[in-house]
Amino acid sequence: MIDLLKAAQHLIPAAVLGTALVAPVTAFAAGETVLKNKDDMKWELMLSSLGKDSPRYAILRVDPKTNATTLMIEFPTAMHIPKHTHEKSEMHFLLNGSHVFGHDGKLYTVNEGGYFYMDAGMVHEAWVPAGAKAIIVLEDGWKVDWTEGAPTAADLGRGTPPSQ
């Protein structure tokens, strides 16, 4: 886990990790540096219709050339994220809790301190327990193509797949 955090420290602000790392975020564009402490982040609801149960996210950086987006997301309530895709790849760095991803009939569990990568166009869904927190990097920006509709109140409280 420590090696993962060292390798990823250019993506994750030290304050987010809650460790002694002091290196600022190294941005992708030449000459740019981005540093956001918790108090600097602007949090928004992912699904305003769910109110206080909605995951909340803060955009950490959007690459001005590629639109690649790095964000932090928190889940106050356990939730199922229905099947969806992204035009380009998606990466998750788990800061707290876990995520269970489902793809092609298989389940993949990523625990705290873990990393998960999914290539473009792969249909997947996720089950996330309450209290989970992650850094997500989406190469095509904060865009989701829902194949069966966005999460609703019916998805709340479903932090584990039906088979678990």
Secondary structure, DSSP 8 states (H G I E B T S, - for coil): -HHHHHHHTTTS-HHHHTSS----EE-SSTT-EE---GGG--EEES-GGGGGGS-EEEEEEE-TTT--EEEEEE-SS-EEEEEEE-SS-EEEEEEESEEEEEETTEEEEEETT-EEEE-TT--EEEEE-TT-EEEEEETT-S--EESS----GGGBT--S-TT-
